[in-house]
């Protein structure tokens, strides 16, 4: 991997590409095959093997991964997940965690987060389960896995389907098992700012062959073209001409490009070093900030892959986020809200069937006093020092 350019300030994201990614792109250009093909298929196999799953289905984004995962779950004739059923979701996440659920007629049942881990508060989740609750869509936020010992036990006890939105947490583990492989399906993103980048791209992992085949069909129009002759979705007729355009599921076109598959193969080989670099920065960050009483940092669960560094402003800095952001911006430190904050405070909620608790104090704290800065695969100790000094000066 090439040495990155010196960092000025503290950017939110930087490229993890080097000459290998550009060479991979050039090989695709020279091949003349740009639509989804053998390199996408190889990346799917390699990705699933790397993270210990049976099957992978690549799509054009993490958002699309969530879309076809929920579609497959609802359309699966073996599952009892239907319009009107409730799905537990954390109150802090990205928009496209929620949209596919509502688009399939499911009711979002919001659960507050743990103010320390920023993931769903599992005690509150247990209390929220009711007769209409059929599933949990857990989100591993900013690289931090959920407590899957507790979460899987909760799902098993109440016979709930478990899905994972792992789009921010590629490379995280819990008890040695990869985040994104605990639920029936787990989703990943390979957008530019994430742990690996295929320009745009996403992946669904599952151990279930029938779901794998449904995902494959849903990704491309709901047809049978990429399915084996005998399959769990709808057997082919045996006539190659007729089977080109046989539609059996209400699908989409969320296919990735062959370039994205080629990039993914190269990026996947770097995952151990990319995550190790982020964890080394995180160790420095946590030690640096542990005595600063005006900032609460994210408590690690399992082994985080540290997508970024969250900061909850407390004490004398509580209520002063605009001032803090302005000071960071002046030092070329890029900051963002923690995902979407308390998502239930977004105007789009009027379109989403949901059950919202009367109060969401932790999510509100994140919404009003939370921000995060980037992390990188190369050392950024000087940037972390700059971050610390800038915030400490305001405290």
Secondary structure, 3 states (H helix, E strand, C coil): CCCCCCCCCECCCCCCCCHHHHHHHHHHHHHCCCECCHHHHHHHHHHHHHHCCCEEEEECCHHHHHHHHHHHHHHCCCCCCCCCCEEEEECECCHHHHHHHHHCCCEEEEECECCCCCCECHHHHHHHCCCCEEEEEEECHHHCCCCHHHHHHHHHHCCCEEEEECCCCCCCEECCEECCCCCCEEEEECCCCCCCCCCCCEEEEECCHHHHHHHHHHHECCECCCCCCCCCCCCCCCCCCHHHHCECCCCCECCCEHHHHHHHHHHHHHHHHHHHHHHHHHHHHHHHHCCCCCEECCCCCCECCCCEEEEEECHHHCCCHHHHHHHHHHCCECEECCCCCEHHHCHHHHHCCEECCCCCHHHHHHHHHEEEEECCCCCCHHHHHHHHHHHHHHC
